Structure formats: C-alpha cells, structure tokens
Amino acid sequence: MTLQDMFNIAVALSGFLGGWWVKTIWESLKDLQKTDKDLAEKVSQMEVLVAGQYIRRDEFDRTATAIFVKLDKIYDRLESKVDK
C-alpha cells in the first residue's frame, strides 16, 4: 500500500465521518426547531388563556364594596363595645 493510497483512505474516512457528523447535527437542529415551534405555540395559547381571565371592573367594585361594608360593621361594633 502506497502513501497515496493511505492518504486517499484517510481523506475518504474523514469525509465520511464529517458528513455523518454534519447530517446528525442537521437532524438535531431540525428537531430542536420543531420543538421550539411547538413550545412557542403553547406559550401563545397560554397567554390568551391568562389574559382572558382578568376580573372585570364592575365585579371588582361589587366585591370591594361588600368588603368595606363588612369592615364598617366590624368598626361600628368595636366602637360600641362597653369595655373599651
């Protein structure tokens, strides 16, 4: 076997291994891009879900009014206690 034959085999082997490595990296990149796209879609759906469940202003006002009425009743009872 001559030096040229050994060089050709080494180049062919390194080309084969390099091509296999690039193909593996390319497939992994494609899988990651697909996963990223799926996750971005899920996050987008989650944002819509979260944004749609805020309390409305009138519900908040009714709840706050009810709380303050109860607090006023508690305050009035404390003020009317005999053993202050």
C-alpha positions, 0 to 999 in steps of 0.5 A: 500500500502506497502513501497515496493510497493511505492518504486517499483512505484517510481523506475518504474516512474523514469525509465520511465521518464529517458528513455523518457528523454534519447530517446528525447535527442537521437532524438535531437542529431540525428537531430542536426547531420543531420543538421550539415551534411547538413550545412557542405555540403553547406559550401563545395559547397560554397567554390568551388563556391568562389574559382572558381571565382578568376580573372585570371592573364592575365585579371588582367594585361589587366585591370591594364594596361588600368588603368595606361594608363588612369592615364598617360593621366590624368598626361600628361594633368595636366602637360600641363595645362597653369595655373599651 
